[in-house]
Amino acid sequence: MEQINFNDTKIAFDWKTDKELNKAVFLFKMIGKNSMVKVGNALINTAIAIHFPIGWAVRPTIYQHFVGGETLESCNPLVEKLAKFNVKTILDYSVEGGDTEAKIDAALKETLRTIDNAATNSNIPYAVFKPTAFCYPDVLRKAGRKEHLTEEEILETEKFRTRVKTLCQKAYDLDMPIMIDAEDVAYQNFIDIVVYEMMQEFNKEKAIVYNTLQMYRKDRLDFLKDLYQKAISDNIFIGVKFVRGAYMEKERELAQKLGYPDPIHNTKLDTDDAFNAALKFSVEHIDRISIFNATHNEKSSRFLTELMSQNGLAKDDSRCFFSQLYGMSDNITFNLAKAGYNVAKYTPYGPIKHVLPYLLRRTEENTSVAGQTSRELQLFTSEKQRRKTENK
Ligand SMILES: Cc1cc2nc3c(=O)[nH]c(=O)nc-3n(C[C@H](O)[C@H](O)[C@H](O)COP(=O)(O)OP(=O)(O)OC[C@H]3O[C@@H](n4cnc5c(N)ncnc54)[C@H](O)[C@@H]3O)c2cc1C
C-alpha cells in the first residue's frame, strides 16, 4: 500500500495563491507568539464585553483564515473552490450556548436551512449542529448529572428533544447525514440518551445520525463497544464522529474543583491509544459503524488509511470520512483528497460577533497544543520556499 506523504506542500497548498500563503505565514507567526495571543484575546474579550466593533481587525485576519463567511450563501464560492480539489465542505453555523428562547429559535431556523442547503449540494456531505444551541446550558447540565429537575426544567428537556428530533427528521427526509458535536462532559450524558433515541428512529437503513465521541475521555472506548452491542440488538446502524476532545483543561479543573475523578485520560499517549483503538474497532465492525475521523493528527489519519486497506475497504468507501477544521492541517486534507479518500473541511460560518468565541478557541489551541502552530508555519514556509526555488 502506498504511504501518503503529508509533507507534500505542493498538493497541500495548490489552492492558495502566493499572496494567501504570505498572509497565512504572517498570521501563524502572530499566533505562535504566546504573548501576542494573550494580549489579542484579552482585547477581543474586552471588545465583546463592551460591544466595541472590532470586525475591521478580525475580518481580514483570523476570521478570513478560519471562517467560511458570514452567511450560508456567502460560503458557496469556498465550497466550489474546495470541490475542485476533491475536498468537500461541512458548514457549521457557529453559535455558542442557547441562553434565550429567541436565540434558540433563530439557531433552529438557521440549522434547518443548512440541512436544506446541504441536501441540494453534492459537495456538502453532512449537516451538523451543536446541541447546546438548543437548550439552556444549566438544564442540560442538571439533566446530564441526573440532578433533580423542576417541572419547568423537565419541560425544557422535552423541548430540547423535540428540537433535536425536528433536525434529525429533516435530515432523514432529505437523506442527509447529520452530526451532533460534543462539548462539556457534564452535558453529554443527557445528549447521548437523546442522540441514541434519534439513531433508533432514523438509522434503521444506514447511519444518518452521528454522535461525537471525545476519545480523551476514559470511558469512551467502552461506550463505543456498548453502543455497538445495543445497535446489534436494536438492529440499527451507528455513525460516529471521533475527536480527541477540545476542553481538556476546563474538564480537569472542574473535576478538581468539584472533587470527582478526572474524566480525561492521564496522558496524551493514553488519549492517542484510545482514539486509534476506537478507529480499529470501528473499521472491524464497519458493517454497522460509519466513521468520521475528525483529527489533525497525521498518525491517526494515516492509521485509518492503513486499517481501510487491511480490511479491504475502497479509499472512497462512503462509510469512512476524514476531516480537518477549515484553516488547519491542509497538508492532511489535500493529500488525502488527492489520493482519493473522502475528506471534508469542517467550516464554521456566522457573523463575526457570534464566531469570536470559536476564533478565540482556535488561537488558544494553536498556541497551547504542542507543536501545532510551528507545524503549520513550517509547512507554509516550506511551500513558499519550494515555489521560489522551483519557480512554482
Ligand atoms: C473536524 C473536526 C471536528 C471537531 N469537533 C469537535 C467536537 O465536536 N467536540 C470537541 O470536543 N472537539 C472537536 N474537535 C476538536 C478536537 O477534539 C481536538 O481538540 C483537536 O482536533 C486536536 O486534536 P487532534 O486529534 O487533532 O490532534 P492532537 O494534536 O494529536 O491532539 C491534541 C489533543 O489530545 C488531547 N490531549 C493533549 N494533551 C493531553 C494529555 N496530557 N492528556 C490527555 N489527553 C491529551 C486533547 O484532546 C488535545 O486536544 C474537532 C476537530 C476536528 C478536526
PDBQT file of the ligand as one rigid body, heavy atoms in Angstrom, charges set to zero:
ROOT
HETATM    1  C1  LIG A 401     -13.442  18.199  12.020  1.00  0.00    +0.000 C 
HETATM    2  C2  LIG A 401     -13.289  18.396  13.491  1.00  0.00    +0.000 A 
HETATM    3  C3  LIG A 401     -14.415  18.436  14.305  1.00  0.00    +0.000 A 
HETATM    4  C4  LIG A 401     -14.275  18.602  15.693  1.00  0.00    +0.000 A 
HETATM    5  N1  LIG A 401     -15.384  18.575  16.500  1.00  0.00    +0.000 NA
HETATM    6  C5  LIG A 401     -15.237  18.574  17.853  1.00  0.00    +0.000 A 
HETATM    7  C6  LIG A 401     -16.320  18.366  18.736  1.00  0.00    +0.000 A 
HETATM    8  O1  LIG A 401     -17.480  18.206  18.319  1.00  0.00    +0.000 OA
HETATM    9  N2  LIG A 401     -16.082  18.360  20.071  1.00  0.00    +0.000 N 
HETATM   10  C7  LIG A 401     -14.816  18.519  20.592  1.00  0.00    +0.000 A 
HETATM   11  O2  LIG A 401     -14.634  18.445  21.817  1.00  0.00    +0.000 OA
HETATM   12  N3  LIG A 401     -13.770  18.730  19.780  1.00  0.00    +0.000 NA
HETATM   13  C8  LIG A 401     -13.936  18.743  18.433  1.00  0.00    +0.000 A 
HETATM   14  N4  LIG A 401     -12.838  18.912  17.626  1.00  0.00    +0.000 N 
HETATM   15  C9  LIG A 401     -11.514  19.282  18.220  1.00  0.00    +0.000 C 
HETATM   16  C10 LIG A 401     -10.779  18.046  18.689  1.00  0.00    +0.000 C 
HETATM   17  O3  LIG A 401     -11.444  17.483  19.792  1.00  0.00    +0.000 OA
HETATM   18  C11 LIG A 401      -9.330  18.336  19.135  1.00  0.00    +0.000 C 
HETATM   19  O4  LIG A 401      -9.315  19.304  20.143  1.00  0.00    +0.000 OA
HETATM   20  C12 LIG A 401      -8.406  18.817  18.059  1.00  0.00    +0.000 C 
HETATM   21  O5  LIG A 401      -8.733  18.278  16.826  1.00  0.00    +0.000 OA
HETATM   22  C13 LIG A 401      -6.968  18.429  18.433  1.00  0.00    +0.000 C 
HETATM   23  O6  LIG A 401      -6.810  17.020  18.472  1.00  0.00    +0.000 OA
HETATM   24  P1  LIG A 401      -6.180  16.183  17.236  1.00  0.00    +0.000 P 
HETATM   25  O7  LIG A 401      -6.756  14.808  17.197  1.00  0.00    +0.000 OA
HETATM   26  O8  LIG A 401      -6.431  16.974  16.025  1.00  0.00    +0.000 OA
HETATM   27  O9  LIG A 401      -4.631  16.151  17.416  1.00  0.00    +0.000 OA
HETATM   28  P2  LIG A 401      -3.501  16.132  18.500  1.00  0.00    +0.000 P 
HETATM   29  O10 LIG A 401      -2.846  17.447  18.370  1.00  0.00    +0.000 OA
HETATM   30  O11 LIG A 401      -2.702  14.906  18.296  1.00  0.00    +0.000 OA
HETATM   31  O12 LIG A 401      -4.164  16.006  19.918  1.00  0.00    +0.000 OA
HETATM   32  C14 LIG A 401      -4.372  17.056  20.795  1.00  0.00    +0.000 C 
HETATM   33  C15 LIG A 401      -5.475  16.568  21.714  1.00  0.00    +0.000 C 
HETATM   34  O13 LIG A 401      -5.002  15.467  22.512  1.00  0.00    +0.000 OA
HETATM   35  C16 LIG A 401      -5.591  15.513  23.794  1.00  0.00    +0.000 C 
HETATM   36  N5  LIG A 401      -4.515  15.696  24.798  1.00  0.00    +0.000 N 
HETATM   37  C17 LIG A 401      -3.499  16.593  24.751  1.00  0.00    +0.000 A 
HETATM   38  N6  LIG A 401      -2.721  16.508  25.846  1.00  0.00    +0.000 NA
HETATM   39  C18 LIG A 401      -3.242  15.540  26.622  1.00  0.00    +0.000 A 
HETATM   40  C19 LIG A 401      -2.898  14.991  27.903  1.00  0.00    +0.000 A 
HETATM   41  N7  LIG A 401      -1.853  15.443  28.578  1.00  0.00    +0.000 N 
HETATM   42  N8  LIG A 401      -3.671  14.008  28.397  1.00  0.00    +0.000 NA
HETATM   43  C20 LIG A 401      -4.736  13.526  27.720  1.00  0.00    +0.000 A 
HETATM   44  N9  LIG A 401      -5.111  13.998  26.503  1.00  0.00    +0.000 NA
HETATM   45  C21 LIG A 401      -4.385  14.981  25.953  1.00  0.00    +0.000 A 
HETATM   46  C22 LIG A 401      -6.542  16.702  23.786  1.00  0.00    +0.000 C 
HETATM   47  O14 LIG A 401      -7.810  16.202  23.404  1.00  0.00    +0.000 OA
HETATM   48  C23 LIG A 401      -5.960  17.601  22.713  1.00  0.00    +0.000 C 
HETATM   49  O15 LIG A 401      -6.924  18.459  22.126  1.00  0.00    +0.000 OA
HETATM   50  C24 LIG A 401     -12.977  18.744  16.249  1.00  0.00    +0.000 A 
HETATM   51  C25 LIG A 401     -11.850  18.687  15.425  1.00  0.00    +0.000 A 
HETATM   52  C26 LIG A 401     -11.990  18.493  14.071  1.00  0.00    +0.000 A 
HETATM   53  C27 LIG A 401     -10.761  18.391  13.230  1.00  0.00    +0.000 C 
ENDROOT
TORSDOF 0
